[in-house]
Amino acid sequence: MGSFTNIAYANVDSFVMKLNGMIVNPLILFFFALALVYFLYGMFEFILNQANDEKKTTGKSHMLWGIIGIVIMMGVWFILNVILNTLNISPSEINPEQGHVKLNEYNPTYPPKRTP
């Protein structure tokens, strides 16, 4: 029965790391780049339209939403790092190119030991 637990644990870990490496990280990078481009577009719009107050306001709005997008993407990366640190997974133990993650051995005891 213990071998089934280890197999399921390994499958979940490999699935999460593949999901992270193949989908989540590229999406974070894409949205980060998109937010940066949106911010730069707003900045150019603000600089080039100094005579038009309406377009300057639009440029300010684009810069603000670009900064908000960048902060959100940094927050996502922060949350992912908190999760990896909580699970004691260091970046040196992750190899996304090969889909390998070195995890500590997981051997739960049944019934759980209670401390007084």
N, C-alpha and C positions, 0 to 999 in steps of 0.2 A: 504494500500500500504506500510506503514511503517513496518508492520509485515513481509512482504516478504523480505525486506531489511535486517532485523535482522536475519532471518532464513538463508539467503544466506551468510551473514557475519559469522554466527556461523559455517556453513558448511565448508566454506573456511578455517577458523581458525582451526577447528578440523582436516581437511584434512592435512593442513600444519604441524600441530603438530604430527599427526600420521606418516606422511611421514618422518619428522625429527626424531622421536623417533624410528621408526621401520626400516628405511632404511639408512638415512644419517648418524646418529651417529654410528651405527655399521660399516658402510663402512669407516668412518673416523678412527675409532679405528683399523680396519683391515689393512688399508693402512699405518697407523702410525706404527703398529707392523711390517708390511712387510718392511718398510723403515728402521726400527731399526735393523731387522734381516739382511738386505742387508748391512748396515753399519758394523755390527759386523762381518759378513762374510768377508768383505773387510779388516777389521782390522786383523783378524786371518790370512788371506791370506798374508797380508803385513808382519806380525810378523814371520810367519812360513817359509817364502821364502826369507830370507835375502840374500842368495847367488845368487838368480836368479833375475836379474834386470827387466826382462820382467814381471814376476809374481808380483814383488813389485809394478810396475807401474799399473798393473791390479788391485791390492789391493787398491792402492791409488784412482783409478777411482771409484771402488765400494764404498769406504768410502765417496768420494765426492758426488756421486749420492744418497747415503743413507742420507747424511746430507741435500741435496736439497729436497728429499722426506719428511724428517721430517719438514723442514721449510715450505714446501707447506701445509702439514697437519695442522701445527700450524696456518698458514694463513687462512685456511678454518675455523678453530675454531674461530679465531679472527673475521672473516667476519660474522659468525653466531651470535656471541655475539654482534657485532655492530647492526645487524638487530633486535635482541631481545631488545637491549637497545633503539633503535629508536622507536620501537613499545611499549615501556614502559612495557615490560614483564620481571619480575624479576624471578630468578631461584626458589624462594620459591613458586611462583604461578604456576609452571609447575610440573605436576606429570605424567611422561611418563609411569609408570606402569599401571595407570588407564586411560591414555589418556585424562586427564583433564588439561585445561589451564584456569586460571582466568584472564579475560581481563576487561579493563575499559569499561563502557557502551559507545556505539557508537550511537549517535543520531544526524545525520546530519540535517541541516536545509535547506529548499528549498524555495526560492532561497537563495544562500549563502549570509550571511551578509557581507557587505563591510565596511571596515574601511577607513575613509578619510585620 
